[in-house]
Amino acid sequence: FRKALRQSFGRLPLLPAGLRHMLPTAAERGFAAADVPLVTAQSGDSAPPRRFSFAIVQAKLSRCATPFVAGAQAAGRCSSRCSLKRRTACCLVLTPVISLALALTLALAVLPLCVQMFMDAATISLVNCSLGPADATGIDVAIALRLDNGGPVAATIRAFDAVLHTQADGAEAGAEIGRLSFPTLPMAASAPTLLSTTSRLRVSSAAAFRAATAPLLRGEASEWVVRGEATVQVLGRSVRVRLRKRLRMPATRMEEMRATDVSIERGDNATGVLTVASRVSFFSRSSLELVQMGALRVHAYYDAGANDPAVPAAERRARAGRLSSSSVRVGTVLLPNYELRAGYNELEEQIHFDQSLGVEAQEAIGHFFGRWLSGYEQTLLCVGPVGNEAAFLDNISVTTTEVLGVPTPLFTGGLMAEEHTVRGWDVTTGASCDTFQQQTGRCVKGAVVYGKAPGRRSLLFRDLVYDAFFDAPFEYSATMRVHAGPLPIKFASFACRPSDKFARLRSVPGMWAFAPGHNHSYSPDPAVAQRQRLADSTVVLEGRPTEGAFFLAAEPQPGQANETDPPGRTGPCVLGLKDVDPFDCCFTTRFTAAACYYQARGEDSIPITASGNATLVVDDWELPAANFGATIARVPIGFTSALTDFRVGINGGPLGRQFFLEFTCEDIAFPPA
């Protein structure tokens, strides 16, 4: 305080020139400890600061009357006896005048300077702040500030308008963000002061607002500049002060933002949009909140390369979490009631995947759904909001959402049995295949597969083509026998080279021959319904928890015979007759060999991994098989005991029981482990 007074008096002509002789001289500067220090030197004075002493002023007052008394005596109006009276009267008149001048000087000059000085020295920090709701002109702000170093005297800051600016390097303030009104605020003496207000931020520049808030939502702290003028009521006086404060805004970190409970809701071919519902949750440690923001839309981007299952999780998040040339816009995310509060947050959202955005979008959407149905976690990049009534909110946020894969794979298991895998089904009659009508266009052999849709509604698939693989390559040698009456005859011996290829599984007409009761909106006429069933090649999976079963035909994968069979023996296994056996010997025996192999290890199922494509249909919306692929890992394929005793004969009658082709686990030899 003393320093402030010295600086203030050093800059002001506090006393008239005729009264400066009242100040103490160098010889008179012996003063008491309670004397008030004042600097009276003017700008450019070289003399040391003088101290003001009331005792010395009293002595000087006696001297001040000397010119008046001397003048009166020279004019004959005062004798030597009256000189004391004149001197006393003069002093009595001048003392209150000088005191009043000093008081006015303190009130008019020193107090405003001191108040401004304390206001400049004060610091403000954000306790918490919530933004929202917003409209086209501005956004509501509820803010709590802490004022420190406010000064030793209690005061009141009258209502005032402040202007918010962006931070500018090398300048006092950057672009104007908007204007905020503050109500009358009390300020405590020598103690921190909490200032709370709810007001309206009238946005002046949408670009400046985005520049100020975008770093916060990216997880970066920044500074805003608060400027304005206010009236401060202190010691019964009203003082006008300038406000120039930097306000540090904390980063808004949305940690572990995850989309769970993902469910396909509906499709619309007219718009090309597939709607997916999910629940997004995250944790915020920031003191900045967004409340009552209403419905917000953001653009969704997907990077197929970054989300490849082979890419490590940390690298995937880093690459897919930034907008780049490989980021493809796949649709829009709608948040019906968006809020961001400190602590745990959980929101409902809808993702609108839009195939009308182009070929790249269609391919990216296919990759996303294929990997999602395969159970892989993926990263979506969200940029927005977009199309908001409050245009200044557009594109202020770039966030990532981790979308969890389905907890249960699309295919949950399978079964190989004699009637499905060895004998097969006639696609024209729905009966078991005849021994001499085994051609692929007539007879389908394969496995029954179990599965269920991952969400709450049913999904339709067609054009399924999946290549199935063992966990590891295996090899074996085998002998097939022909039974003609009671005598078994060795028919063929062969060795199958190591390969992890199991089969190609596909949906084909006749796949529902195994299920006479299956009805997918067929005709009420039984004859017509049977023809429709045998021609149907679609799979409808009901929503959870219902599990469905369907048949997939098996055939060798491209190049599989060349990989497993000896050179020159890749044709039909039985006498080269396609009508009896259209497949090579290693593929014909592969299912029984695999069942024997895993049975010898004490297991009752064969774990396979299937990877392929299908057309996904939701209502009238379609995702073509060319764009939609999925990998289902370690699907357990069970087998019956009859499969380990491969036997094919003529259907029915005594001859069928006497003439058949047989192949069992005893006829198979596996190399030592």
Phi, psi and omega per residue, in radians:
F1 nan -0.730 3.109
R2 -1.084 -0.725 3.140
K3 -1.062 -0.695 3.136
A4 -1.135 -0.711 3.131
L5 -1.135 -0.709 -3.141
R6 -1.109 -0.762 3.133
Q7 -1.124 -0.678 -3.108
S8 -1.182 -0.819 -3.126
F9 -1.229 -0.421 3.108
G10 -1.238 -0.370 -3.115
R11 -1.741 -0.158 -3.033
L12 -2.068 2.524 2.982
P13 -1.375 1.541 -2.980
L14 -1.218 -0.628 -3.052
L15 -2.117 2.581 3.018
P16 -1.033 2.675 -3.086
A17 -1.033 -0.584 -3.109
G18 -1.236 -0.257 -3.107
L19 -1.821 -0.082 -3.078
R20 -1.126 -0.348 3.140
H21 -1.226 -0.224 3.104
M22 -1.281 -0.351 -3.125
L23 -1.230 2.645 -3.057
P24 -1.168 2.552 3.047
T25 -1.460 3.099 -3.133
A26 -1.076 -0.596 -3.104
A27 -1.318 -0.316 -3.053
E28 -1.749 0.159 -3.030
R29 -1.493 0.579 2.946
G30 -1.548 1.851 -2.990
F31 -2.237 2.827 -3.135
A32 -1.353 2.853 -3.113
A33 -1.130 -0.437 -3.111
A34 -1.487 -0.032 3.129
D35 -1.076 2.569 -3.138
V36 -1.535 2.156 3.135
P37 -1.372 2.245 3.076
L38 -2.346 2.519 3.060
V39 -1.800 2.162 -3.115
T40 -2.010 -0.036 3.139
A41 -1.138 2.413 3.115
Q42 -1.498 2.953 3.107
S43 -1.043 2.196 -3.136
G44 1.692 -0.241 3.102
D45 -1.146 2.489 3.095
S46 -1.814 -0.169 -3.113
A47 -1.194 2.591 3.117
P48 -1.175 2.760 3.131
P49 -1.047 2.461 3.093
R50 -1.741 2.562 3.117
R51 -1.709 2.441 -3.120
F52 -1.586 2.217 -3.127
S53 -2.263 2.193 3.135
F54 -1.192 -0.510 3.093
A55 -1.140 -0.720 -3.134
I56 -1.218 -0.612 3.122
V57 -1.083 -0.671 3.115
Q58 -1.078 -0.696 3.098
A59 -1.154 -0.656 -3.128
K60 -1.215 -0.527 3.138
L61 -1.101 -0.605 3.091
S62 -1.108 -0.656 -3.135
R63 -1.292 -0.434 -3.027
C64 -1.165 -0.448 -3.085
A65 -1.457 -0.174 -3.042
T66 -0.974 -0.810 -3.134
P67 -1.088 -0.589 -3.122
F68 -1.247 -0.726 -3.127
V69 -1.177 -0.767 -3.134
A70 -1.059 -0.667 3.132
G71 -1.169 -0.700 -3.137
A72 -1.161 -0.700 3.126
Q73 -1.149 -0.689 -3.135
A74 -1.146 -0.509 3.133
A75 -1.502 -0.063 3.124
G76 1.426 0.205 -3.113
R77 -1.628 -0.062 -3.089
C78 -2.618 2.268 3.063
S79 -1.526 -3.139 3.130
S80 -1.154 -0.458 3.141
R81 -1.261 -0.562 -3.117
C82 -1.433 -0.183 -3.096
S83 -1.031 -0.663 3.141
L84 -1.154 -0.706 3.126
K85 -1.137 -0.793 3.135
R86 -1.062 -0.720 -3.126
R87 -1.103 -0.741 -3.124
T88 -1.151 -0.766 -3.136
A89 -1.101 -0.759 3.128
C90 -1.034 -0.730 -3.123
C91 -1.187 -0.655 3.117
L92 -1.120 -0.563 3.124
V93 -1.339 -0.763 -3.050
L94 -1.285 -0.520 -3.086
T95 -1.045 -0.900 3.111
P96 -1.169 -0.547 3.124
V97 -1.111 -0.789 3.140
I98 -1.172 -0.705 3.120
S99 -1.091 -0.713 3.113
L100 -1.118 -0.709 3.118
A101 -1.079 -0.717 3.114
L102 -1.152 -0.717 3.139
A103 -1.127 -0.746 3.111
L104 -1.107 -0.688 3.114
T105 -1.059 -0.785 3.121
L106 -1.099 -0.754 -3.073
A107 -1.229 -0.724 -3.025
L108 -1.475 -0.492 -3.030
A109 -1.988 -0.864 -2.999
V110 -1.289 -0.812 -3.055
L111 -1.062 -0.856 3.105
P112 -1.042 -0.670 3.126
L113 -1.146 -0.684 3.131
C114 -1.167 -0.745 3.140
V115 -1.091 -0.753 3.120
Q116 -1.116 -0.667 -3.135
M117 -1.103 -0.785 3.136
F118 -1.183 -0.608 3.116
M119 -1.168 -0.656 3.100
D120 -1.179 -0.608 -3.105
A121 -1.382 -0.340 -3.116
A122 -1.181 2.637 3.096
T123 -2.137 2.583 3.080
I124 -2.135 2.519 3.095
S125 -2.409 2.641 -3.089
L126 -1.462 2.209 3.027
V127 -1.550 -0.928 3.001
N128 -2.798 2.800 -3.103
C129 -2.682 2.353 3.046
S130 -2.191 2.401 3.138
L131 -1.992 2.361 3.062
G132 2.168 2.692 0.000
P133 -1.321 3.017 -3.075
A134 -2.253 2.702 2.992
D135 -2.405 -2.864 -3.018
A136 -1.185 -0.392 -3.047
T137 -1.797 -0.410 -3.084
G138 -3.088 -2.927 -3.073
I139 -2.522 2.463 3.105
D140 -1.247 2.484 -3.122
V141 -2.262 2.146 2.967
A142 -1.952 1.981 -2.964
I143 -2.274 2.473 3.042
A144 -2.146 2.140 -3.114
L145 -2.062 2.671 3.041
R146 -1.993 2.177 3.135
L147 -1.824 2.119 3.115
D148 -2.027 2.715 3.118
N149 1.039 0.737 -3.100
G150 -1.359 -0.238 3.113
G151 2.116 2.936 -3.054
P152 -1.490 -0.060 -3.055
V153 -2.122 2.339 3.083
A154 -1.118 2.547 -3.099
A155 -2.628 2.995 3.091
T156 -2.283 2.207 3.078
I157 -1.632 2.052 -3.131
R158 -1.234 2.766 3.141
A159 -0.911 2.406 -3.099
F160 -2.669 2.862 3.063
D161 -1.807 2.332 3.103
A162 -1.996 2.641 3.095
V163 -1.945 2.213 3.117
L164 -1.666 2.374 -3.137
H165 -2.217 2.740 2.970
T166 -1.308 2.813 3.071
Q167 -1.321 2.434 3.128
A168 -2.294 2.212 3.121
D169 -1.147 2.228 3.072
G170 1.339 0.092 3.133
A171 -2.297 2.779 -3.122
E172 -1.137 -0.643 3.138
A173 -2.746 2.715 3.117
G174 -1.700 -2.437 -3.084
A175 -1.254 2.627 -3.140
E176 -1.334 2.201 3.111
I177 -1.474 -0.883 -3.100
G178 3.070 -3.056 -3.091
R179 -2.112 2.439 -3.057
L180 -2.290 2.276 -3.141
S181 -1.645 2.308 3.084
F182 -1.913 2.438 3.066
P183 -1.394 3.136 3.063
T184 -1.094 2.277 -3.034
L185 -2.221 2.254 3.068
P186 -1.380 2.618 3.133
M187 -2.265 2.081 -3.087
A188 -1.301 2.762 3.127
A189 -1.555 2.246 3.031
S190 0.924 0.661 3.138
A191 -2.733 2.669 3.077
P192 -1.077 2.540 -3.127
T193 -2.124 2.243 3.067
L194 -1.645 2.157 -3.110
L195 -1.983 2.069 -3.125
S196 -2.151 2.458 3.125
T197 -2.746 2.646 2.978
T198 -2.083 2.097 -3.025
S199 -2.526 -3.018 -3.097
R200 -2.054 2.128 3.044
L201 -1.534 1.955 3.118
R202 -1.556 1.819 -3.000
V203 -1.236 2.191 3.141
S204 -1.576 -0.632 -3.073
S205 -2.425 2.075 3.105
A206 -1.098 -0.673 -3.135
A207 -1.124 -0.740 3.134
A208 -1.163 -0.677 3.113
F209 -1.091 -0.765 3.109
R210 -1.100 -0.756 -3.130
A211 -1.090 -0.546 -3.104
A212 -1.442 -0.584 -3.042
T213 -1.699 -0.480 -3.099
A214 -0.999 -0.780 3.116
P215 -1.061 -0.612 -3.132
L216 -1.095 -0.765 -3.111
L217 -1.338 -0.207 3.013
R218 -1.545 -0.021 -3.124
G219 1.586 0.380 -3.136
E220 -2.050 2.255 3.076
A221 -1.282 2.654 3.112
S222 -2.606 3.000 3.141
E223 -2.006 2.404 2.959
W224 -1.891 2.693 3.117
V225 -1.931 2.219 3.120
V226 -1.847 2.152 -3.122
R227 -2.256 2.612 3.095
G228 2.940 -3.129 3.062
E229 -2.243 2.442 -3.089
A230 -2.467 2.772 3.053
T231 -1.777 2.237 -3.135
V232 -1.928 2.212 3.094
Q233 -1.656 1.999 -3.092
V234 -2.533 2.323 3.123
L235 0.904 0.677 3.120
G236 1.332 0.028 -3.129
R237 -1.934 2.638 3.016
S238 -1.809 2.119 -3.069
V239 -2.133 2.299 3.112
R240 -1.569 2.224 -3.098
V241 -2.256 2.772 3.059
R242 -1.742 2.463 3.097
L243 -1.936 2.198 3.054
R244 -2.465 1.648 -3.035
K245 -2.251 2.524 3.016
R246 -1.732 2.244 -3.107
L247 -2.025 2.031 -3.128
R248 -1.418 2.123 3.135
M249 -1.721 2.244 -3.075
P250 -1.322 2.695 3.086
A251 -1.221 2.558 3.067
T252 -1.813 1.818 -3.089
R253 -1.804 2.021 3.073
M254 -1.706 1.720 -3.026
E255 -1.576 2.531 3.053
E256 0.917 0.906 3.117
M257 -1.364 1.966 -3.029
R258 -2.275 2.498 3.036
A259 -1.850 2.086 -3.128
T260 -2.183 3.044 3.134
D261 0.921 0.793 -3.125
V262 -1.298 2.289 -3.085
S263 -2.510 2.272 3.061
I264 -1.268 2.245 -3.052
E265 -1.783 -0.950 -3.058
R266 -2.826 2.779 3.088
G267 -2.240 2.651 -3.131
D268 -2.432 1.868 -3.106
N269 -1.181 -0.532 -3.111
A270 -1.094 -0.670 3.139
T271 -1.723 -0.265 -3.098
G272 1.361 0.281 -3.016
V273 -1.848 2.307 2.977
L274 -1.914 2.176 -3.094
T275 -1.718 2.231 3.133
V276 -2.140 2.267 3.102
A277 -1.752 2.560 3.086
S278 -2.724 2.986 3.067
R279 -2.041 2.105 -3.107
V280 -1.855 2.335 -3.131
S281 -2.267 2.612 3.111
F282 -2.823 2.953 -3.136
F283 -2.148 2.316 3.134
S284 -2.060 2.270 3.094
R285 -1.791 0.165 -3.034
S286 -1.536 2.682 3.005
S287 -1.543 0.014 3.067
L288 -1.702 2.245 -3.105
E289 -2.187 2.658 3.008
L290 -2.071 2.115 -3.032
V291 -2.243 2.644 3.061
Q292 0.856 0.772 -3.119
M293 -1.425 -0.149 3.134
G294 1.269 -2.685 -3.110
A295 -1.441 2.220 3.094
L296 -2.126 2.506 3.066
R297 -2.077 2.439 3.069
V298 -2.321 2.676 3.091
H299 -1.442 2.430 3.137
A300 -1.849 2.302 3.128
Y301 -2.136 2.572 -3.101
Y302 -2.367 2.307 3.097
D303 -1.901 1.819 -3.055
A304 -1.124 -0.681 -3.138
G305 -1.167 -0.755 -3.137
A306 -1.177 -0.518 -3.111
N307 -1.599 0.202 3.068
D308 -1.046 2.339 -3.105
P309 -0.986 -0.391 -3.135
A310 -1.345 -0.253 -3.108
V311 -1.408 2.276 3.109
P312 -1.012 2.647 -3.025
A313 -1.024 -0.786 -3.102
A314 -1.106 -0.727 3.116
E315 -1.182 -0.667 3.122
R316 -1.054 -0.808 -3.117
R317 -1.128 -0.673 -3.130
A318 -1.185 -0.769 -3.092
R319 -1.310 -0.797 -3.107
A320 -1.317 -0.248 -3.094
G321 -1.529 0.100 3.076
R322 -2.259 2.524 -3.122
L323 -1.312 2.124 -3.086
S324 -2.475 -3.113 -3.127
S325 -1.154 -0.379 3.129
S326 -1.585 -0.027 3.095
S327 -1.417 2.195 -3.111
V328 -1.991 2.244 3.094
R329 -1.264 2.188 -3.079
V330 -1.976 -0.099 3.128
G331 2.769 -2.685 -3.056
T332 -2.326 2.481 3.065
V333 -1.861 2.221 3.107
L334 -1.871 2.187 3.049
L335 -1.931 1.747 -2.988
P336 -1.069 -0.630 -3.104
N337 -2.384 1.357 -2.999
Y338 -1.402 2.301 2.985
E339 -2.548 2.637 3.064
L340 -2.310 1.887 -3.109
R341 -2.071 2.767 3.102
A342 -1.108 2.384 -3.128
G343 1.721 -2.639 -3.068
Y344 -1.424 2.358 3.119
N345 -2.204 2.493 3.048
E346 -2.457 2.199 -3.056
L347 -2.289 2.632 2.980
E348 -1.532 2.472 3.113
E349 -2.489 2.779 3.040
Q350 -2.210 2.284 3.085
I351 -1.864 2.127 -3.139
H352 -1.804 1.709 3.094
F353 -1.370 2.204 -2.955
D354 -2.093 1.864 3.123
Q355 -1.306 -0.266 3.134
S356 -1.260 -0.098 3.136
L357 -1.304 -0.163 3.054
G358 2.252 3.097 -3.079
V359 -1.104 -0.758 3.141
E360 -1.065 -0.679 3.115
A361 -1.141 -0.716 3.126
Q362 -1.069 -0.754 3.138
E363 -1.165 -0.733 -3.138
A364 -1.141 -0.703 3.104
I365 -1.092 -0.699 3.092
G366 -1.073 -0.781 3.092
H367 -1.049 -0.762 -3.090
F368 -1.062 -0.891 -3.070
F369 -1.213 -0.620 3.093
G370 -1.074 -0.786 -3.138
R371 -1.264 -0.613 3.088
W372 -1.088 -0.797 3.122
L373 -1.219 -0.283 3.081
S374 -1.508 -0.099 3.102
G375 1.595 0.178 -3.107
Y376 -1.520 2.495 3.029
E377 -1.391 2.428 -3.095
Q378 -2.340 2.888 -3.121
T379 -2.064 2.158 3.013
L380 -1.823 2.417 3.086
L381 -1.772 2.224 -3.097
C382 -2.035 2.214 -3.108
V383 -2.179 2.219 -3.130
G384 2.961 -2.757 -0.052
P385 -1.157 2.944 3.096
V386 -2.329 2.601 3.078
G387 1.081 0.537 -3.102
N388 -1.484 2.602 3.053
E389 -1.027 -0.719 3.047
A390 -1.463 1.622 -3.022
A391 -1.086 -0.429 -3.127
F392 -1.214 -0.223 3.091
L393 -1.485 -0.245 -3.062
D394 -1.081 2.295 3.020
N395 1.043 0.613 3.070
I396 -1.602 -0.181 -3.018
S397 -2.203 2.374 2.992
V398 -2.264 1.870 -3.078
T399 -2.245 2.843 3.079
T400 -2.050 2.559 3.090
T401 -2.196 2.220 3.073
E402 -1.520 2.011 -3.126
V403 -1.690 2.036 -3.119
L404 -1.318 2.513 3.076
G405 -1.260 2.952 -3.127
V406 -1.082 2.394 -3.138
P407 -1.200 -0.491 3.106
T408 -2.075 2.228 -3.094
P409 -1.097 2.801 -3.134
L410 -1.016 -0.725 3.056
F411 -1.805 2.144 -3.071
T412 -1.716 -0.281 -3.128
G413 3.021 -3.074 -3.135
G414 -2.792 3.023 -3.135
L415 -2.537 2.270 2.991
M416 -1.888 2.185 -3.131
A417 -2.386 2.894 -3.082
E418 -1.003 -0.785 -3.071
E419 -1.193 -0.503 -3.127
H420 -1.574 -0.723 -2.922
T421 -1.744 -0.606 -3.090
V422 -1.655 -0.896 -3.047
R423 -1.516 -0.847 3.102
G424 1.509 3.075 -3.061
W425 -2.144 2.387 3.118
D426 -1.392 2.096 -3.039
V427 -1.287 -0.226 -3.114
T428 -1.644 -0.513 -3.086
T429 -2.003 -0.373 -3.064
G430 1.441 0.069 3.133
A431 -1.677 3.051 3.070
S432 -1.124 2.598 -3.091
C433 -1.220 2.553 3.048
D434 -1.422 2.615 -3.100
T435 -1.014 -0.604 -3.062
F436 -1.758 0.266 3.062
Q437 -2.343 1.047 -3.062
Q438 -1.711 0.088 -3.080
Q439 -1.051 2.641 -3.003
T440 -1.118 -0.518 3.126
G441 -1.327 -0.211 -3.069
R442 -1.970 -0.692 -3.054
C443 -2.049 2.272 3.100
V444 -1.988 2.258 3.072
K445 -2.138 2.579 -3.134
G446 3.035 -2.341 -3.072
A447 -2.500 2.654 2.994
V448 -1.497 2.277 -3.092
V449 -2.008 2.448 3.112
Y450 -1.868 2.530 3.119
G451 -2.914 2.954 3.077
K452 -2.688 2.629 3.129
A453 -1.184 2.553 -3.048
P454 -1.350 -0.293 -3.067
G455 -1.927 -2.689 -3.066
R456 -1.566 -0.187 -3.092
R457 -2.135 2.878 -3.105
S458 -1.365 2.687 3.103
L459 -2.221 2.538 3.112
L460 -1.949 2.339 3.102
F461 -2.169 2.538 2.993
R462 -2.558 2.952 -3.131
D463 1.018 0.664 3.126
L464 -1.267 2.253 3.037
V465 -2.421 1.937 -3.086
Y466 -2.257 2.298 3.044
D467 -1.656 2.197 -3.089
A468 -1.841 2.481 -3.080
F469 -2.315 2.586 2.984
F470 -1.307 2.879 3.077
D471 -1.118 -0.586 -3.118
A472 -2.614 2.690 3.112
P473 -1.091 2.549 3.002
F474 -2.475 2.723 -3.085
E475 -2.357 2.814 -3.123
Y476 -2.869 2.872 2.984
S477 -2.162 2.609 -3.017
A478 -2.620 2.864 3.073
T479 -2.296 2.327 3.066
M480 -1.851 2.528 -3.120
R481 -2.154 2.600 3.025
V482 -1.953 2.246 3.079
H483 -1.740 2.075 3.045
A484 -2.087 1.669 -3.013
G485 1.298 -2.496 -3.090
P486 -1.412 -0.100 -3.024
L487 -1.773 2.043 3.036
P488 -1.382 2.361 -3.129
I489 -2.081 2.252 3.087
K490 -1.129 2.144 -3.031
F491 -1.733 -0.849 -3.091
A492 -2.743 2.516 3.017
S493 -2.145 2.486 -3.089
F494 -2.781 2.828 3.095
A495 -2.155 2.298 3.126
C496 -1.816 2.158 -3.078
R497 -1.276 2.831 -3.074
P498 -1.063 2.356 3.077
S499 -2.838 2.532 3.073
D500 -1.680 0.047 -3.128
K501 -1.336 2.288 -3.139
F502 -1.752 -1.089 3.126
A503 -3.044 2.919 2.926
R504 -1.762 2.231 -3.130
L505 -1.925 2.335 -3.105
R506 -2.524 2.732 3.042
S507 -1.537 2.315 -3.078
V508 -2.477 2.775 2.987
P509 -1.010 2.425 -3.085
G510 1.680 -0.081 -3.101
M511 -1.165 -0.313 3.113
W512 -1.717 0.225 3.082
A513 -1.100 -0.519 -3.098
F514 -1.267 -0.244 -3.048
A515 -2.164 1.493 -3.105
P516 -1.048 -0.442 -3.103
G517 -1.531 -0.014 -3.110
H518 -1.180 2.350 -3.134
N519 -2.525 1.892 3.105
H520 -1.906 1.304 -3.127
S521 1.018 0.730 3.126
Y522 -1.413 3.006 -3.141
S523 -1.162 2.606 3.050
P524 -1.218 -0.284 3.093
D525 -1.309 2.093 -3.070
P526 -0.993 -0.718 -3.116
A527 -1.160 -0.771 3.112
V528 -1.153 -0.707 -3.127
A529 -1.087 -0.657 3.116
Q530 -1.144 -0.742 3.116
R531 -1.109 -0.689 3.112
Q532 -1.140 -0.691 3.137
R533 -1.140 -0.751 -3.112
L534 -1.265 -0.362 3.103
A535 -1.605 -0.184 -3.057
D536 -1.315 2.257 3.098
S537 -2.197 0.449 3.126
T538 -1.835 2.734 3.119
V539 -2.147 2.171 3.081
V540 -1.920 2.059 3.093
L541 -1.835 2.158 3.141
E542 -1.313 2.746 3.110
G543 -1.185 2.785 -3.100
R544 -1.034 2.578 0.147
P545 -1.694 0.226 -3.060
T546 -1.263 2.291 3.097
E547 -1.891 2.342 -3.134
G548 -1.950 2.852 3.119
A549 -2.206 2.453 3.107
F550 -2.606 2.802 -3.080
F551 -1.789 2.396 3.025
L552 -2.149 2.267 3.135
A553 -1.292 2.522 -3.124
A554 -1.905 2.485 3.069
E555 -2.672 2.841 3.137
P556 -1.153 2.558 3.013
Q557 -1.244 2.735 3.099
P558 -0.967 2.207 3.118
G559 1.407 0.025 -3.078
Q560 -1.162 -0.721 -3.123
A561 -1.103 -0.702 3.123
N562 -1.165 -0.459 -3.115
E563 -1.427 -0.564 -3.016
T564 -1.813 -0.656 -3.016
D565 -1.525 2.702 3.052
P566 -1.082 2.660 3.128
P567 -0.980 2.373 3.103
G568 1.451 0.006 -3.108
R569 -2.159 0.727 -3.096
T570 -1.720 0.055 -3.125
G571 -1.511 -3.003 3.130
P572 -0.926 2.406 -2.974
C573 -1.305 -0.736 -3.016
V574 -1.636 1.778 3.057
L575 0.978 0.326 3.138
G576 1.219 0.268 -3.084
L577 -1.673 1.983 -3.132
K578 -1.164 -0.517 -3.130
D579 -1.234 -0.395 3.115
V580 -1.616 -0.737 3.110
D581 -2.706 1.854 -3.086
P582 -1.352 -0.111 -3.016
F583 -1.876 2.843 3.066
D584 -1.238 2.912 -3.041
C585 -1.145 -0.672 -3.111
C586 -1.181 -0.617 3.114
F587 -1.319 -0.659 3.132
T588 -1.041 -0.654 -3.074
T589 -1.704 -0.046 -2.975
R590 -1.132 -0.678 -3.090
F591 -1.176 -0.768 3.098
T592 -1.168 -0.703 3.135
A593 -1.089 -0.728 3.131
A594 -1.141 -0.724 3.125
A595 -1.097 -0.730 3.117
C596 -1.150 -0.677 -3.115
Y597 -1.088 -0.867 -3.098
Y598 -1.334 -0.495 3.061
Q599 -1.138 -0.668 3.107
A600 -1.130 -0.408 3.106
R601 -1.589 0.101 3.098
G602 1.431 0.333 -3.127
E603 -1.940 2.602 -3.115
D604 -1.912 0.214 3.081
S605 -2.587 2.811 -3.131
I606 -1.953 2.009 3.120
P607 -1.361 2.157 3.112
I608 -2.235 2.775 3.024
T609 -2.027 2.217 -3.092
A610 -2.001 2.332 3.135
S611 -2.349 2.276 -3.120
G612 -3.089 -2.757 -3.036
N613 -2.304 2.821 3.071
A614 -2.834 2.795 3.002
T615 -1.622 2.162 3.122
L616 -1.714 2.247 -3.121
V617 -2.144 2.178 3.070
V618 -2.209 1.955 -2.998
D619 0.999 -2.065 3.093
D620 -1.883 0.220 3.113
W621 -1.605 2.347 -3.108
E622 -2.212 2.433 2.968
L623 -1.941 1.887 -2.998
P624 -1.071 2.649 3.127
A625 -1.057 -0.508 -3.142
A626 -1.105 -0.421 -3.102
N627 -1.865 -0.256 -3.018
F628 -1.957 2.022 3.099
G629 -2.351 2.599 -3.131
A630 -2.488 2.677 3.063
T631 -2.148 2.155 3.133
I632 -1.962 2.003 -3.012
A633 -1.582 2.430 2.988
R634 0.892 1.019 3.023
V635 -1.449 2.167 -3.137
P636 -1.368 2.105 3.091
I637 -1.829 1.915 3.135
G638 -1.389 2.930 3.131
F639 -2.565 2.614 3.110
T640 -1.580 2.885 -3.138
S641 -1.154 -0.479 -3.139
A642 -1.158 -0.423 -3.116
L643 -1.218 -0.508 3.136
T644 -1.347 -0.087 3.063
D645 -2.147 1.406 -3.075
F646 -1.191 2.068 -3.133
R647 -2.546 2.122 3.121
V648 -2.193 2.183 3.106
G649 -2.391 -3.069 3.080
I650 -1.241 2.328 -3.070
N651 -1.073 2.117 2.994
G652 1.178 2.949 3.041
G653 1.353 2.910 -3.136
P654 -1.068 -0.615 -3.100
L655 -1.152 -0.629 3.124
G656 -1.130 -0.517 3.129
R657 -1.424 -0.267 -3.101
Q658 -1.765 -0.443 -3.064
F659 -2.161 1.976 -3.126
F660 -2.757 2.818 3.094
L661 -1.773 2.291 -3.045
E662 -2.261 2.591 -3.114
F663 -2.772 2.031 -3.067
T664 -2.198 3.108 -3.137
C665 -1.112 -0.476 3.131
E666 -1.209 -0.336 -3.115
D667 -1.601 0.074 -3.069
I668 -2.001 2.403 3.071
A669 -2.187 2.195 3.097
F670 -1.808 2.526 3.114
P671 -1.163 2.676 3.136
P672 -0.986 2.529 -3.113
A673 -1.172 nan nan
